[in-house]
Amino acid sequence: MINQNGYHVYYIYILTNKHRSTFYIGVTNNLKKRLSQHKQSIETGEKTFVSKYNIKFLVYYEKFNWIQEAIAREKELKGWIRVKKIELIKSFNPNFEFLNHCFE
């Protein structure tokens, strides 16, 4: 996706379920569309990690202008232990709220 200034925008994001017990980390160039795709996979019962654990709530995201940086950050976060991921989420989203409304 290209923003209003002509730059590409990529996101890394963390989703969770309603109990905040499982995380999914991904990268996309269109977060609104990607959230919709995850929701649809749950509704249709696709055999995916997201649908298996009912993961559809956005709790964290970062923006990048270069896909290489976004992919590197995604890989970095996937390597972190759970406690470190929670600390990151709370540094951005102190109340661990669901942020899907930001991209509707």
Residue pairs with C-beta under 8 A, 6 or more apart in sequence:
1 8
1 9
1 29
1 30
2 8
2 9
3 9
7 65
8 29
8 65
8 66
8 67
9 29
9 63
9 64
9 65
10 27
10 28
10 29
10 63
10 64
10 65
10 66
10 67
10 69
10 70
11 27
11 28
11 29
11 31
11 34
11 61
11 62
11 63
11 64
11 70
12 25
12 26
12 27
12 61
12 62
12 64
12 70
12 73
12 74
12 77
13 25
13 26
13 27
13 28
13 31
13 34
13 58
13 60
13 61
13 62
14 23
14 24
14 25
14 58
14 59
14 60
14 61
14 77
14 85
14 89
15 23
15 24
15 26
15 35
15 38
15 50
15 55
15 56
15 57
15 58
15 59
16 22
16 23
16 24
16 55
16 57
16 59
17 53
17 54
17 55
17 56
17 57
18 54
18 57
20 59
20 96
22 53
22 55
23 55
23 82
23 85
24 38
24 49
24 50
24 53
24 55
25 74
25 77
25 78
26 34
26 74
27 67
27 70
27 71
27 73
27 74
28 34
29 67
31 58
31 61
31 103
32 103
32 104
35 56
35 58
35 100
35 103
38 50
38 55
38 56
39 56
41 48
41 50
41 51
42 50
42 51
42 54
42 55
42 56
44 51
45 51
49 55
50 56
56 100
57 98
57 99
57 100
58 98
58 99
58 100
58 102
58 103
59 89
59 93
59 96
59 97
59 98
59 99
60 88
60 89
60 92
60 93
60 99
61 99
62 70
62 73
64 70
64 73
77 85
77 88
80 88
89 96
90 96
93 99
